[in-house]
Amino acid sequence: MKIFLIYGGKSAEHDISILTAYSIIKEVYYDYYEVEPVYITRDGRMDKRRSPLTRQKPFNFLKLYV
């Protein structure tokens, strides 16, 4: 079964959406599901080639403080 994971977008929650997508990608049962990530840029365009999830270190731009 194929799942399209749409994340990013124009909202103020853009970075949180990326983090959520990353956590979903890590937990998917890949023996059953095929995931196709679809990144929405901050200006509203779909961009599969520059997806933060396909980079080697997807979250090096985001610093989290606890």
PDB file with SEQRES, HELIX, SHEET and CRYST1 records, atoms N, CA, C and O in Angstrom:
SEQRES   1 A   66  MET LYS ILE PHE LEU ILE TYR GLY GLY LYS SER ALA GLU          
SEQRES   2 A   66  HIS ASP ILE SER ILE LEU THR ALA TYR SER ILE ILE LYS          
SEQRES   3 A   66  GLU VAL TYR TYR ASP TYR TYR GLU VAL GLU PRO VAL TYR          
SEQRES   4 A   66  ILE THR ARG ASP GLY ARG MET ASP LYS ARG ARG SER PRO          
SEQRES   5 A   66  LEU THR ARG GLN LYS PRO PHE ASN PHE LEU LYS LEU TYR          
SEQRES   6 A   66  VAL                                                          
HELIX    1 AA1 HIS A   14  GLU A   27  1                                  14    
HELIX    2 AA2 PRO A   52  THR A   54  5                                   3    
SHEET    1 AA1 2 LYS A   2  GLY A   8  0                                        
SHEET    2 AA1 2 GLU A  34  ILE A  40  1                                        
CRYST1    1.000    1.000    1.000  90.00  90.00  90.00 P 1           1          
ATOM      1  N   MET A   1       0.842  -1.156   0.000  1.00  0.00           N  
ATOM      2  CA  MET A   1       0.000   0.000   0.000  1.00  0.00           C  
ATOM      3  C   MET A   1       0.898   1.234   0.000  1.00  0.00           C  
ATOM      4  O   MET A   1       1.900   1.276   0.714  1.00  0.00           O  
ATOM      5  N   LYS A   2       0.544   2.223  -0.790  1.00  0.00           N  
ATOM      6  CA  LYS A   2       1.332   3.442  -0.894  1.00  0.00           C  
ATOM      7  C   LYS A   2       0.687   4.553  -0.073  1.00  0.00           C  
ATOM      8  O   LYS A   2      -0.523   4.768  -0.131  1.00  0.00           O  
ATOM      9  N   ILE A   3       1.527   5.257   0.697  1.00  0.00           N  
ATOM     10  CA  ILE A   3       1.085   6.380   1.516  1.00  0.00           C  
ATOM     11  C   ILE A   3       1.804   7.630   1.027  1.00  0.00           C  
ATOM     12  O   ILE A   3       3.021   7.612   0.837  1.00  0.00           O  
ATOM     13  N   PHE A   4       1.069   8.705   0.825  1.00  0.00           N  
ATOM     14  CA  PHE A   4       1.665   9.990   0.505  1.00  0.00           C  
ATOM     15  C   PHE A   4       1.729  10.798   1.788  1.00  0.00           C  
ATOM     16  O   PHE A   4       0.697  11.081   2.396  1.00  0.00           O  
ATOM     17  N   LEU A   5       2.926  11.171   2.201  1.00  0.00           N  
ATOM     18  CA  LEU A   5       3.132  11.954   3.405  1.00  0.00           C  
ATOM     19  C   LEU A   5       3.371  13.401   2.990  1.00  0.00           C  
ATOM     20  O   LEU A   5       4.450  13.747   2.508  1.00  0.00           O  
ATOM     21  N   ILE A   6       2.366  14.237   3.179  1.00  0.00           N  
ATOM     22  CA  ILE A   6       2.430  15.641   2.778  1.00  0.00           C  
ATOM     23  C   ILE A   6       2.830  16.457   4.004  1.00  0.00           C  
ATOM     24  O   ILE A   6       2.205  16.352   5.059  1.00  0.00           O  
ATOM     25  N   TYR A   7       3.869  17.266   3.860  1.00  0.00           N  
ATOM     26  CA  TYR A   7       4.375  18.026   5.007  1.00  0.00           C  
ATOM     27  C   TYR A   7       5.000  19.332   4.538  1.00  0.00           C  
ATOM     28  O   TYR A   7       5.247  19.531   3.348  1.00  0.00           O  
ATOM     29  N   GLY A   8       5.254  20.223   5.504  1.00  0.00           N  
ATOM     30  CA  GLY A   8       5.805  21.544   5.189  1.00  0.00           C  
ATOM     31  C   GLY A   8       4.677  22.549   5.138  1.00  0.00           C  
ATOM     32  O   GLY A   8       3.847  22.595   6.046  1.00  0.00           O  
ATOM     33  N   GLY A   9       4.634  23.344   4.103  1.00  0.00           N  
ATOM     34  CA  GLY A   9       3.526  24.274   3.890  1.00  0.00           C  
ATOM     35  C   GLY A   9       3.835  25.711   4.278  1.00  0.00           C  
ATOM     36  O   GLY A   9       4.929  26.035   4.740  1.00  0.00           O  
ATOM     37  N   LYS A  10       2.840  26.557   4.075  1.00  0.00           N  
ATOM     38  CA  LYS A  10       2.995  27.990   4.251  1.00  0.00           C  
ATOM     39  C   LYS A  10       2.800  28.462   5.687  1.00  0.00           C  
ATOM     40  O   LYS A  10       3.096  29.617   5.991  1.00  0.00           O  
ATOM     41  N   SER A  11       2.327  27.630   6.551  1.00  0.00           N  
ATOM     42  CA  SER A  11       1.967  28.073   7.898  1.00  0.00           C  
ATOM     43  C   SER A  11       3.178  28.310   8.784  1.00  0.00           C  
ATOM     44  O   SER A  11       4.306  27.970   8.425  1.00  0.00           O  
ATOM     45  N   ALA A  12       2.928  28.894   9.937  1.00  0.00           N  
ATOM     46  CA  ALA A  12       3.979  29.113  10.929  1.00  0.00           C  
ATOM     47  C   ALA A  12       4.483  27.787  11.496  1.00  0.00           C  
ATOM     48  O   ALA A  12       5.548  27.749  12.111  1.00  0.00           O  
ATOM     49  N   GLU A  13       3.744  26.716  11.301  1.00  0.00           N  
ATOM     50  CA  GLU A  13       4.108  25.388  11.805  1.00  0.00           C  
ATOM     51  C   GLU A  13       4.940  24.585  10.806  1.00  0.00           C  
ATOM     52  O   GLU A  13       5.043  23.365  10.931  1.00  0.00           O  
ATOM     53  N   HIS A  14       5.529  25.249   9.825  1.00  0.00           N  
ATOM     54  CA  HIS A  14       6.296  24.593   8.766  1.00  0.00           C  
ATOM     55  C   HIS A  14       7.375  23.658   9.338  1.00  0.00           C  
ATOM     56  O   HIS A  14       7.442  22.487   8.964  1.00  0.00           O  
ATOM     57  N   ASP A  15       8.209  24.171  10.233  1.00  0.00           N  
ATOM     58  CA  ASP A  15       9.310  23.368  10.777  1.00  0.00           C  
ATOM     59  C   ASP A  15       8.803  22.213  11.631  1.00  0.00           C  
ATOM     60  O   ASP A  15       9.382  21.127  11.607  1.00  0.00           O  
ATOM     61  N   ILE A  16       7.740  22.431  12.377  1.00  0.00           N  
ATOM     62  CA  ILE A  16       7.154  21.367  13.190  1.00  0.00           C  
ATOM     63  C   ILE A  16       6.597  20.269  12.289  1.00  0.00           C  
ATOM     64  O   ILE A  16       6.688  19.087  12.621  1.00  0.00           O  
ATOM     65  N   SER A  17       6.029  20.650  11.163  1.00  0.00           N  
ATOM     66  CA  SER A  17       5.515  19.679  10.200  1.00  0.00           C  
ATOM     67  C   SER A  17       6.637  18.788   9.672  1.00  0.00           C  
ATOM     68  O   SER A  17       6.435  17.590   9.476  1.00  0.00           O  
ATOM     69  N   ILE A  18       7.809  19.359   9.443  1.00  0.00           N  
ATOM     70  CA  ILE A  18       8.962  18.579   8.978  1.00  0.00           C  
ATOM     71  C   ILE A  18       9.394  17.584  10.054  1.00  0.00           C  
ATOM     72  O   ILE A  18       9.660  16.419   9.757  1.00  0.00           O  
ATOM     73  N   LEU A  19       9.463  18.043  11.294  1.00  0.00           N  
ATOM     74  CA  LEU A  19       9.833  17.143  12.390  1.00  0.00           C  
ATOM     75  C   LEU A  19       8.833  16.007  12.553  1.00  0.00           C  
ATOM     76  O   LEU A  19       9.221  14.863  12.789  1.00  0.00           O  
ATOM     77  N   THR A  20       7.562  16.319  12.427  1.00  0.00           N  
ATOM     78  CA  THR A  20       6.525  15.294  12.541  1.00  0.00           C  
ATOM     79  C   THR A  20       6.639  14.284  11.406  1.00  0.00           C  
ATOM     80  O   THR A  20       6.524  13.079  11.632  1.00  0.00           O  
ATOM     81  N   ALA A  21       6.864  14.766  10.195  1.00  0.00           N  
ATOM     82  CA  ALA A  21       7.025  13.868   9.048  1.00  0.00           C  
ATOM     83  C   ALA A  21       8.225  12.947   9.250  1.00  0.00           C  
ATOM     84  O   ALA A  21       8.167  11.760   8.929  1.00  0.00           O  
ATOM     85  N   TYR A  22       9.310  13.503   9.782  1.00  0.00           N  
ATOM     86  CA  TYR A  22      10.500  12.699  10.028  1.00  0.00           C  
ATOM     87  C   TYR A  22      10.214  11.584  11.039  1.00  0.00           C  
ATOM     88  O   TYR A  22      10.658  10.449  10.863  1.00  0.00           O  
ATOM     89  N   SER A  23       9.471  11.915  12.094  1.00  0.00           N  
ATOM     90  CA  SER A  23       9.160  10.890  13.101  1.00  0.00           C  
ATOM     91  C   SER A  23       8.232   9.818  12.523  1.00  0.00           C  
ATOM     92  O   SER A  23       8.326   8.652  12.907  1.00  0.00           O  
ATOM     93  N   ILE A  24       7.351  10.193  11.617  1.00  0.00           N  
ATOM     94  CA  ILE A  24       6.469   9.218  10.959  1.00  0.00           C  
ATOM     95  C   ILE A  24       7.287   8.302  10.053  1.00  0.00           C  
ATOM     96  O   ILE A  24       7.105   7.084  10.065  1.00  0.00           O  
ATOM     97  N   ILE A  25       8.192   8.894   9.266  1.00  0.00           N  
ATOM     98  CA  ILE A  25       9.039   8.123   8.347  1.00  0.00           C  
ATOM     99  C   ILE A  25       9.837   7.062   9.108  1.00  0.00           C  
ATOM    100  O   ILE A  25      10.005   5.945   8.620  1.00  0.00           O  
ATOM    101  N   LYS A  26      10.323   7.403  10.287  1.00  0.00           N  
ATOM    102  CA  LYS A  26      11.125   6.464  11.067  1.00  0.00           C  
ATOM    103  C   LYS A  26      10.308   5.290  11.593  1.00  0.00           C  
ATOM    104  O   LYS A  26      10.873   4.226  11.846  1.00  0.00           O  
ATOM    105  N   GLU A  27       8.999   5.448  11.764  1.00  0.00           N  
ATOM    106  CA  GLU A  27       8.179   4.431  12.418  1.00  0.00           C  
ATOM    107  C   GLU A  27       7.304   3.606  11.475  1.00  0.00           C  
ATOM    108  O   GLU A  27       6.602   2.703  11.930  1.00  0.00           O  
ATOM    109  N   VAL A  28       7.327   3.888  10.202  1.00  0.00           N  
ATOM    110  CA  VAL A  28       6.468   3.183   9.242  1.00  0.00           C  
ATOM    111  C   VAL A  28       6.898   1.723   9.111  1.00  0.00           C  
ATOM    112  O   VAL A  28       8.089   1.412   9.114  1.00  0.00           O  
ATOM    113  N   TYR A  29       5.942   0.863   9.000  1.00  0.00           N  
ATOM    114  CA  TYR A  29       6.175  -0.568   8.768  1.00  0.00           C  
ATOM    115  C   TYR A  29       6.392  -0.769   7.258  1.00  0.00           C  
ATOM    116  O   TYR A  29       5.436  -0.941   6.502  1.00  0.00           O  
ATOM    117  N   TYR A  30       7.669  -0.744   6.833  1.00  0.00           N  
ATOM    118  CA  TYR A  30       7.997  -0.728   5.411  1.00  0.00           C  
ATOM    119  C   TYR A  30       7.777  -2.063   4.711  1.00  0.00           C  
ATOM    120  O   TYR A  30       7.824  -2.121   3.483  1.00  0.00           O  
ATOM    121  N   ASP A  31       7.539  -3.127   5.453  1.00  0.00           N  
ATOM    122  CA  ASP A  31       7.210  -4.396   4.803  1.00  0.00           C  
ATOM    123  C   ASP A  31       5.817  -4.341   4.182  1.00  0.00           C  
ATOM    124  O   ASP A  31       5.491  -5.132   3.297  1.00  0.00           O  
ATOM    125  N   TYR A  32       5.008  -3.409   4.649  1.00  0.00           N  
ATOM    126  CA  TYR A  32       3.631  -3.310   4.163  1.00  0.00           C  
ATOM    127  C   TYR A  32       3.360  -1.998   3.425  1.00  0.00           C  
ATOM    128  O   TYR A  32       2.589  -1.976   2.465  1.00  0.00           O  
ATOM    129  N   TYR A  33       3.989  -0.907   3.866  1.00  0.00           N  
ATOM    130  CA  TYR A  33       3.706   0.412   3.293  1.00  0.00           C  
ATOM    131  C   TYR A  33       4.874   0.947   2.490  1.00  0.00           C  
ATOM    132  O   TYR A  33       6.034   0.726   2.835  1.00  0.00           O  
ATOM    133  N   GLU A  34       4.562   1.646   1.426  1.00  0.00           N  
ATOM    134  CA  GLU A  34       5.543   2.405   0.652  1.00  0.00           C  
ATOM    135  C   GLU A  34       5.201   3.879   0.861  1.00  0.00           C  
ATOM    136  O   GLU A  34       4.072   4.301   0.610  1.00  0.00           O  
ATOM    137  N   VAL A  35       6.171   4.654   1.316  1.00  0.00           N  
ATOM    138  CA  VAL A  35       5.916   6.059   1.640  1.00  0.00           C  
ATOM    139  C   VAL A  35       6.489   6.958   0.556  1.00  0.00           C  
ATOM    140  O   VAL A  35       7.655   6.830   0.183  1.00  0.00           O  
ATOM    141  N   GLU A  36       5.666   7.867   0.055  1.00  0.00           N  
ATOM    142  CA  GLU A  36       6.088   8.867  -0.917  1.00  0.00           C  
ATOM    143  C   GLU A  36       5.977  10.236  -0.244  1.00  0.00           C  
ATOM    144  O   GLU A  36       4.881  10.787  -0.142  1.00  0.00           O  
ATOM    145  N   PRO A  37       7.122  10.798   0.225  1.00  0.00           N  
ATOM    146  CA  PRO A  37       7.057  12.104   0.873  1.00  0.00           C  
ATOM    147  C   PRO A  37       6.818  13.214  -0.145  1.00  0.00           C  
ATOM    148  O   PRO A  37       7.427  13.230  -1.215  1.00  0.00           O  
ATOM    149  N   VAL A  38       5.933  14.134   0.193  1.00  0.00           N  
ATOM    150  CA  VAL A  38       5.627  15.280  -0.661  1.00  0.00           C  
ATOM    151  C   VAL A  38       5.850  16.537   0.173  1.00  0.00           C  
ATOM    152  O   VAL A  38       5.081  16.829   1.089  1.00  0.00           O  
ATOM    153  N   TYR A  39       6.897  17.271  -0.148  1.00  0.00           N  
ATOM    154  CA  TYR A  39       7.261  18.476   0.593  1.00  0.00           C  
ATOM    155  C   TYR A  39       6.597  19.696  -0.033  1.00  0.00           C  
ATOM    156  O   TYR A  39       6.647  19.892  -1.247  1.00  0.00           O  
ATOM    157  N   ILE A  40       5.974  20.515   0.817  1.00  0.00           N  
ATOM    158  CA  ILE A  40       5.389  21.777   0.378  1.00  0.00           C  
ATOM    159  C   ILE A  40       6.306  22.887   0.901  1.00  0.00           C  
ATOM    160  O   ILE A  40       6.506  23.012   2.109  1.00  0.00           O  
ATOM    161  N   THR A  41       6.857  23.684  -0.004  1.00  0.00           N  
ATOM    162  CA  THR A  41       7.771  24.751   0.383  1.00  0.00           C  
ATOM    163  C   THR A  41       7.030  25.856   1.122  1.00  0.00           C  
ATOM    164  O   THR A  41       5.800  25.869   1.161  1.00  0.00           O  
ATOM    165  N   ARG A  42       7.776  26.775   1.703  1.00  0.00           N  
ATOM    166  CA  ARG A  42       7.171  27.890   2.443  1.00  0.00           C  
ATOM    167  C   ARG A  42       6.324  28.791   1.557  1.00  0.00           C  
ATOM    168  O   ARG A  42       5.441  29.491   2.052  1.00  0.00           O  
ATOM    169  N   ASP A  43       6.582  28.781   0.250  1.00  0.00           N  
ATOM    170  CA  ASP A  43       5.748  29.592  -0.635  1.00  0.00           C  
ATOM    171  C   ASP A  43       4.645  28.762  -1.312  1.00  0.00           C  
ATOM    172  O   ASP A  43       3.995  29.246  -2.238  1.00  0.00           O  
ATOM    173  N   GLY A  44       4.431  27.522  -0.860  1.00  0.00           N  
ATOM    174  CA  GLY A  44       3.288  26.728  -1.304  1.00  0.00           C  
ATOM    175  C   GLY A  44       3.512  25.806  -2.487  1.00  0.00           C  
ATOM    176  O   GLY A  44       2.554  25.223  -2.996  1.00  0.00           O  
ATOM    177  N   ARG A  45       4.744  25.658  -2.936  1.00  0.00           N  
ATOM    178  CA  ARG A  45       5.008  24.770  -4.075  1.00  0.00           C  
ATOM    179  C   ARG A  45       5.399  23.377  -3.605  1.00  0.00           C  
ATOM    180  O   ARG A  45       6.054  23.225  -2.575  1.00  0.00           O  
ATOM    181  N   MET A  46       4.991  22.355  -4.368  1.00  0.00           N  
ATOM    182  CA  MET A  46       5.436  20.985  -4.098  1.00  0.00           C  
ATOM    183  C   MET A  46       6.827  20.820  -4.692  1.00  0.00           C  
ATOM    184  O   MET A  46       7.079  21.228  -5.826  1.00  0.00           O  
ATOM    185  N   ASP A  47       7.730  20.218  -3.920  1.00  0.00           N  
ATOM    186  CA  ASP A  47       9.103  20.050  -4.385  1.00  0.00           C  
ATOM    187  C   ASP A  47       9.656  18.735  -3.841  1.00  0.00           C  
ATOM    188  O   ASP A  47      10.043  18.658  -2.675  1.00  0.00           O  
ATOM    189  N   LYS A  48       9.692  17.706  -4.680  1.00  0.00           N  
ATOM    190  CA  LYS A  48      10.204  16.400  -4.262  1.00  0.00           C  
ATOM    191  C   LYS A  48      11.723  16.349  -4.276  1.00  0.00           C  
ATOM    192  O   LYS A  48      12.313  15.569  -3.529  1.00  0.00           O  
ATOM    193  N   ARG A  49      12.363  17.148  -5.096  1.00  0.00           N  
ATOM    194  CA  ARG A  49      13.821  17.073  -5.231  1.00  0.00           C  
ATOM    195  C   ARG A  49      14.553  17.701  -4.059  1.00  0.00           C  
ATOM    196  O   ARG A  49      15.634  17.233  -3.701  1.00  0.00           O  
ATOM    197  N   ARG A  50      14.008  18.740  -3.453  1.00  0.00           N  
ATOM    198  CA  ARG A  50      14.699  19.427  -2.356  1.00  0.00           C  
ATOM    199  C   ARG A  50      14.030  19.142  -1.013  1.00  0.00           C  
ATOM    200  O   ARG A  50      14.037  19.995  -0.125  1.00  0.00           O  
ATOM    201  N   SER A  51      13.479  18.004  -0.865  1.00  0.00           N  
ATOM    202  CA  SER A  51      12.790  17.626   0.367  1.00  0.00           C  
ATOM    203  C   SER A  51      13.759  17.500   1.533  1.00  0.00           C  
ATOM    204  O   SER A  51      14.785  16.832   1.405  1.00  0.00           O  
ATOM    205  N   PRO A  52      13.456  18.129   2.672  1.00  0.00           N  
ATOM    206  CA  PRO A  52      14.320  17.967   3.850  1.00  0.00           C  
ATOM    207  C   PRO A  52      14.445  16.515   4.306  1.00  0.00           C  
ATOM    208  O   PRO A  52      15.440  16.157   4.936  1.00  0.00           O  
ATOM    209  N   LEU A  53      13.464  15.678   4.003  1.00  0.00           N  
ATOM    210  CA  LEU A  53      13.528  14.279   4.426  1.00  0.00           C  
ATOM    211  C   LEU A  53      14.483  13.457   3.578  1.00  0.00           C  
ATOM    212  O   LEU A  53      14.877  12.367   3.992  1.00  0.00           O  
ATOM    213  N   THR A  54      14.867  13.941   2.411  1.00  0.00           N  
ATOM    214  CA  THR A  54      15.746  13.166   1.540  1.00  0.00           C  
ATOM    215  C   THR A  54      17.198  13.581   1.669  1.00  0.00           C  
ATOM    216  O   THR A  54      18.067  12.986   1.030  1.00  0.00           O  
ATOM    217  N   ARG A  55      17.482  14.596   2.487  1.00  0.00           N  
ATOM    218  CA  ARG A  55      18.867  15.001   2.715  1.00  0.00           C  
ATOM    219  C   ARG A  55      19.521  14.062   3.710  1.00  0.00           C  
ATOM    220  O   ARG A  55      18.843  13.373   4.472  1.00  0.00           O  
ATOM    221  N   GLN A  56      20.837  14.044   3.696  1.00  0.00           N  
ATOM    222  CA  GLN A  56      21.556  13.167   4.608  1.00  0.00           C  
ATOM    223  C   GLN A  56      21.311  13.553   6.065  1.00  0.00           C  
ATOM    224  O   GLN A  56      21.089  12.678   6.902  1.00  0.00           O  
ATOM    225  N   LYS A  57      21.346  14.832   6.378  1.00  0.00           N  
ATOM    226  CA  LYS A  57      21.050  15.329   7.722  1.00  0.00           C  
ATOM    227  C   LYS A  57      19.889  16.306   7.604  1.00  0.00           C  
ATOM    228  O   LYS A  57      20.109  17.507   7.445  1.00  0.00           O  
ATOM    229  N   PRO A  58      18.654  15.808   7.679  1.00  0.00           N  
ATOM    230  CA  PRO A  58      17.506  16.644   7.345  1.00  0.00           C  
ATOM    231  C   PRO A  58      17.249  17.802   8.286  1.00  0.00           C  
ATOM    232  O   PRO A  58      16.578  18.755   7.890  1.00  0.00           O  
ATOM    233  N   PHE A  59      17.745  17.771   9.508  1.00  0.00           N  
ATOM    234  CA  PHE A  59      17.360  18.811  10.449  1.00  0.00           C  
ATOM    235  C   PHE A  59      18.538  19.607  10.969  1.00  0.00           C  
ATOM    236  O   PHE A  59      18.476  20.145  12.075  1.00  0.00           O  
ATOM    237  N   ASN A  60      19.613  19.696  10.197  1.00  0.00           N  
ATOM    238  CA  ASN A  60      20.745  20.472  10.664  1.00  0.00           C  
ATOM    239  C   ASN A  60      20.431  21.968  10.708  1.00  0.00           C  
ATOM    240  O   ASN A  60      21.190  22.722  11.316  1.00  0.00           O  
ATOM    241  N   PHE A  61      19.355  22.418  10.095  1.00  0.00           N  
ATOM    242  CA  PHE A  61      18.976  23.827  10.106  1.00  0.00           C  
ATOM    243  C   PHE A  61      18.134  24.186  11.329  1.00  0.00           C  
ATOM    244  O   PHE A  61      17.910  25.366  11.599  1.00  0.00           O  
ATOM    245  N   LEU A  62      17.671  23.190  12.063  1.00  0.00           N  
ATOM    246  CA  LEU A  62      16.731  23.426  13.153  1.00  0.00           C  
ATOM    247  C   LEU A  62      17.366  23.028  14.475  1.00  0.00           C  
ATOM    248  O   LEU A  62      17.721  21.866  14.674  1.00  0.00           O  
ATOM    249  N   LYS A  63      17.506  23.978  15.368  1.00  0.00           N  
ATOM    250  CA  LYS A  63      18.091  23.710  16.678  1.00  0.00           C  
ATOM    251  C   LYS A  63      16.963  23.621  17.703  1.00  0.00           C  
ATOM    252  O   LYS A  63      16.129  24.520  17.809  1.00  0.00           O  
ATOM    253  N   LEU A  64      16.955  22.546  18.439  1.00  0.00           N  
ATOM    254  CA  LEU A  64      15.932  22.356  19.472  1.00  0.00           C  
ATOM    255  C   LEU A  64      16.577  22.550  20.831  1.00  0.00           C  
ATOM    256  O   LEU A  64      17.655  22.020  21.100  1.00  0.00           O  
ATOM    257  N   TYR A  65      15.924  23.297  21.668  1.00  0.00           N  
ATOM    258  CA  TYR A  65      16.405  23.529  23.031  1.00  0.00           C  
ATOM    259  C   TYR A  65      15.419  22.940  24.016  1.00  0.00           C  
ATOM    260  O   TYR A  65      14.216  23.188  23.925  1.00  0.00           O  
ATOM    261  N   VAL A  66      15.919  22.168  24.949  1.00  0.00           N  
ATOM    262  CA  VAL A  66      15.055  21.529  25.956  1.00  0.00           C  
ATOM    263  C   VAL A  66      15.277  22.203  27.291  1.00  0.00           C  
ATOM    264  O   VAL A  66      14.654  21.828  28.284  1.00  0.00           O  
TER     265      VAL A  66                                                      
END                                                                             
